[in-house]
């Protein structure tokens, strides 16, 4: 099962204040789906090389931790579904992920 997870600054969507949402791009079978991380940044506040906010951003560490938690939850969800030999449907994965907090991940055996 080929599922990739990447963090991006979604510059296709720009809010009135000029900020763009930080999104997780989850790709399966060449079909991308996007989940918001819950943070919005200006383009100059985003480092495309590291896929994190620039280090000079006042909330760099907090946003980096939030992004890392979202990625961890996503990866655990994918692994849990793969271990149960369930067919991962991208839309249901996105719904499952967006309905859960970063602090807890859905345990597939419950």
HELIX and SHEET records of a PDB file:
HELIX    1   1 UNK A   43  UNK A   45  5                                   3    
HELIX    2   2 UNK A   60  UNK A   83  1                                  24    
HELIX    3   3 UNK A   90  UNK A   98  1                                   9    
SHEET    1   A 3 UNK A   3  UNK A  14  0                                        
SHEET    2   A 3 UNK A  20  UNK A  28 -1                                        
SHEET    3   A 3 UNK A  31  UNK A  41 -1                                        
SHEET    1   B 2 UNK A  46  UNK A  47  0                                        
SHEET    2   B 2 UNK A  52  UNK A  53 -1                                        
END                                                                             
